[in-house]
């Protein structure tokens, strides 16, 4: 997680419980609470941030 924080601007990283909970739902029936959420701004960011 520290490596991610070093390479991604802090305004694109969400680590609070409420933010992580908001992003824990998708189109499936399951939920998963992520350790962090990264907001991508464009396709290049998405390619770079895909882990």
Backbone as JSON, one array per atom type, in Angstrom:
{
  "sequence": "XXXXXXXXXXXXXXXXXXXXXXXXXXXXXXXXXXXXXXXXXXXXXXXXXXX",
  "N": [[0.82, -1.18, 0.0], [2.01, 1.2, 0.66], [3.76, 1.64, -1.47], [1.97, 2.19, -3.53], [0.89, 4.59, -2.62], [3.1, 6.21, -2.87], [3.33, 6.57, -5.58], [1.01, 7.59, -6.63], [-1.06, 10.44, -6.84], [-2.18, 12.0, -3.84], [-4.77, 13.06, -3.78], [-6.22, 11.33, -5.29], [-6.52, 9.03, -3.95], [-8.41, 7.12, -1.74], [-8.99, 6.33, 1.53], [-10.55, 6.29, 3.78], [-12.96, 4.78, 5.96], [-15.67, 5.2, 5.28], [-15.53, 6.01, 2.57], [-14.33, 3.72, 1.43], [-16.27, 1.83, 2.0], [-18.39, 2.81, 0.45], [-17.46, 2.24, -2.11], [-17.44, -0.49, -2.12], [-19.39, -2.04, -3.25], [-20.65, -3.72, -6.12], [-21.89, -4.87, -9.3], [-22.4, -7.44, -8.65], [-23.59, -9.94, -6.26], [-22.11, -10.05, -4.02], [-20.0, -8.45, -1.53], [-17.05, -6.57, -0.96], [-14.7, -5.17, 1.08], [-12.49, -2.85, 0.2], [-8.94, -2.16, 0.69], [-8.06, 0.28, -0.07], [-9.16, 2.91, -2.28], [-8.67, 3.85, -5.58], [-8.95, 6.62, -7.57], [-9.21, 6.98, -10.92], [-8.23, 9.2, -13.53], [-8.08, 9.21, -16.28], [-7.62, 7.18, -19.29], [-4.94, 6.47, -19.42], [-4.08, 6.68, -16.76], [-5.62, 4.6, -15.74], [-4.46, 2.37, -16.96], [-1.91, 2.47, -15.84], [-2.46, 2.2, -13.11], [-3.6, -0.26, -12.8], [-3.5, -3.18, -11.04]],
  "CA": [[0.0, 0.0, 0.0], [2.9, 2.37, 0.68], [4.26, 1.84, -2.83], [0.9, 2.84, -4.29], [0.79, 5.97, -2.15], [4.26, 6.95, -3.36], [3.25, 6.77, -7.03], [-0.29, 8.12, -7.02], [-1.38, 11.67, -6.09], [-3.02, 11.74, -2.67], [-6.16, 13.42, -4.03], [-6.84, 10.25, -6.05], [-6.54, 7.87, -3.08], [-9.41, 7.2, -0.68], [-8.74, 5.27, 2.5], [-11.46, 6.36, 4.92], [-13.91, 3.67, 6.0], [-16.89, 5.55, 4.55], [-15.23, 5.95, 1.13], [-14.11, 2.33, 1.04], [-17.58, 1.16, 2.05], [-19.16, 3.27, -0.72], [-16.95, 1.59, -3.32], [-17.35, -1.94, -1.92], [-20.47, -2.71, -3.95], [-20.63, -3.71, -7.59], [-23.09, -5.47, -9.87], [-22.59, -8.8, -8.14], [-24.32, -10.03, -5.01], [-21.15, -10.02, -2.92], [-19.34, -7.19, -1.22], [-15.66, -6.68, -0.56], [-14.22, -3.88, 1.57], [-11.11, -2.68, -0.27], [-8.01, -1.47, 1.58], [-8.04, 1.66, -0.56], [-9.8, 3.12, -3.56], [-7.91, 4.78, -6.42], [-9.79, 7.25, -8.6], [-8.44, 7.25, -12.13], [-8.69, 10.4, -14.24], [-8.11, 8.97, -17.72], [-7.25, 5.82, -19.67], [-3.52, 6.24, -19.09], [-4.06, 6.39, -15.33], [-6.19, 3.28, -15.53], [-3.47, 1.39, -17.35], [-0.81, 2.52, -14.89], [-2.89, 1.84, -11.77], [-4.1, -1.63, -12.75], [-2.56, -4.01, -10.28]],
  "C": [[0.88, 1.26, 0.0], [3.46, 2.68, -0.7], [3.23, 2.55, -3.69], [0.82, 4.31, -3.91], [1.95, 6.84, -2.62], [4.12, 7.34, -4.82], [1.95, 7.4, -7.52], [-0.58, 9.38, -6.21], [-2.39, 11.39, -4.98], [-4.49, 12.1, -2.89], [-6.91, 12.38, -4.85], [-6.93, 8.96, -5.22], [-7.54, 8.1, -1.95], [-9.2, 6.03, 0.27], [-9.7, 5.3, 3.7], [-12.48, 5.21, 4.82], [-15.16, 3.98, 5.18], [-16.67, 5.51, 3.03], [-15.07, 4.51, 0.67], [-15.42, 1.55, 1.05], [-18.43, 1.54, 0.84], [-18.74, 2.56, -2.0], [-16.91, 0.07, -3.2], [-18.43, -2.72, -2.65], [-20.26, -2.65, -5.46], [-21.89, -4.43, -8.08], [-23.34, -6.89, -9.38], [-23.36, -8.78, -6.82], [-23.39, -9.96, -3.8], [-20.62, -8.62, -2.68], [-17.92, -7.49, -0.76], [-15.21, -5.3, -0.13], [-12.76, -3.73, 1.16], [-10.25, -1.98, 0.78], [-7.9, 0.0, 1.21], [-8.77, 1.71, -1.89], [-8.96, 4.15, -4.32], [-8.85, 5.31, -7.49], [-8.91, 7.59, -9.79], [-9.06, 8.44, -12.88], [-8.81, 10.19, -15.74], [-7.65, 7.54, -18.02], [-5.8, 5.5, -19.31], [-3.38, 5.93, -17.61], [-4.56, 4.98, -15.07], [-5.18, 2.19, -15.88], [-2.33, 1.34, -16.34], [-1.21, 1.99, -13.52], [-3.41, 0.42, -11.68], [-3.06, -2.51, -12.1], [-2.9, -5.47, -10.49]]
}
